[in-house]
Amino acid sequence: MGMALIRRTLRPDPVIRRIAEMFKALSDPTRAKLMDALSHGELSVGQLAALVGLTPSAISHQLRLLRSLRLVKFRRAGSRILYSLEDAHITVLFDQCLEHVEHAGATP
């Protein structure tokens, strides 16, 4: 493929910045743990705090960032707020990362 064709097909800078922000968010082990937990289904802040071993306040802070990047979403269920992965694309992205890590032999 020639350089001119590659140059024409490169994504615009704003798209590349969003991709970088998303991977930066996932580079934090706590946020990666939250994504892992949420890949199994909806969970509350309290449940996530218990699973990850942090305070609900710390979990809420991390979830705000993940929500701002549209990686997670929430819904109200009575007085509870339940979090889940934003959509199937995020699930696939997380699963692909996990598959790559396992394939590369980086798991204990």
Summary of the structure (lengths in Angstrom):
residues: 108
radius of gyration: 16.5
end to end distance: 39.5
largest distance: 57.5
contacts: 262
relative contact order: 0.12
helix: 63%
strand: 13%
